[in-house]
Amino acid sequence: MQLIKRYRPLLSITVVAVATAFLYKMVLLHRAKPAGNAAAPSFKIPATGLNAGWQPPDSSSIPLTPEGELIRYGKRLIANTSFYLGPKGIVANVSNGMNCQNCHLEAGARFFGNNYSAVFSTYPKFRDRSGTVENIYKRVNDCMERSLNGKSLDTNSREMQAIYSYIKWLGKNVPIHIKPNGAGIPDIPFQNRAADTARGRLIYRQQCQRCHGAGGEGLLNANGSMYTYPPLWGPHSYTVSAGLYRISRFAGFVKDNMPFGASHNAPQLTNEQACDLAAFVNTQPRPGKQFKKDWPDISAKPVDYPFGPYADSFSQTQHKYGPYEPIRQAKQRQPQKHQP
């Protein structure tokens, strides 16, 4: 017994090491590229309290090199986009005054905050919206044009290279072709009714108005260079072509992150409340920028995509507000097309 007590710490370390090696081996088994056009598998890290799911790298690990400075500049661009690229930007005036981190929280590093953890590991990839294989530069410029209602960045510019370097650094520990637990925006179960804008208005007044304003106008900082709280509608908000204009995307985002203090494990809104809130916000006026080349295969449109034409007989109103389950079932019955 004395011998066991004496070596207990060593035994504990050995057990942890063996478990870690086993987990690492399992990850390596998943590094092979998915067959055909299968979606990237989700890498589920075992739940261990605060260590469950993807964690961003420690910023102190960014090297003190030219590449490290590019990474740090990329993080600043994501966090303070408008300061550099907004209407009063010190580099260029190519966006609407919002910051990338208004939609990608904590500079794209928040767990289930629409983070960038899976970007470098899964791109280039085919996307139905464009009908093409897209790289990271294309994806970043989509956000610039759609969410920030701005202009695309030159892929050779220092700003684009900095954003690319930062995204690469954030995902450096994620195996290729793996989407880690905590990436992106989680799906909310479909409700058995249409989303209700009247209910959503009440939720907005109770939960959102104190930060985003009665008219959804947001709150600018003291010198007007960028928003402390972003506008949720109006001329300086995201366009109708942004991902958050889909009710399922907006609802999933706010359910896990809003109002302040909410998280994936401690939400403050129910699924129904999040959907109703999304319906209200996305019924308000905003920039109507659309892209004619989007969705070359209309049968690939998501069930809640709010603009026709569609490959089914459901109305545009039902596609926007739901209920979505009948549309999903009809979509499943359609012949499946293979990606090129």
Buried (B, 14 or more C-beta within 10 A) or exposed (E): EEEEEEEEEEEEEEEEEEEEEEEEEEBEEBEEEEEEEEEBEEBEBEEEEEEBBBBBBEEEEBEEEEEBBBBBBBBBBBBBBBBBBBBEBEEBEBBBBBBBBBBBBBBBBBBBBBBBBBBBBBBEBEBBBBBBEBEBBBBBBBBBBBBBBBBBBEBEEBBBBBBBBBBBBBBEEBBEBBBBBBBBBEEBEBBEEBBBBEBBBBBBEEBBBEBBBEEBBBEBEEEEBBBEBBBBBBEBBBBBBBBBBBBBBBBBBBBBBBBEEBEBEEBBBEBBBBBBBBBBBBBBEBBEEEEEEBBEEEBBBBBBBBBEEBBBEBEEEBBBBBBBEBBEEBBEEEEEEEEE
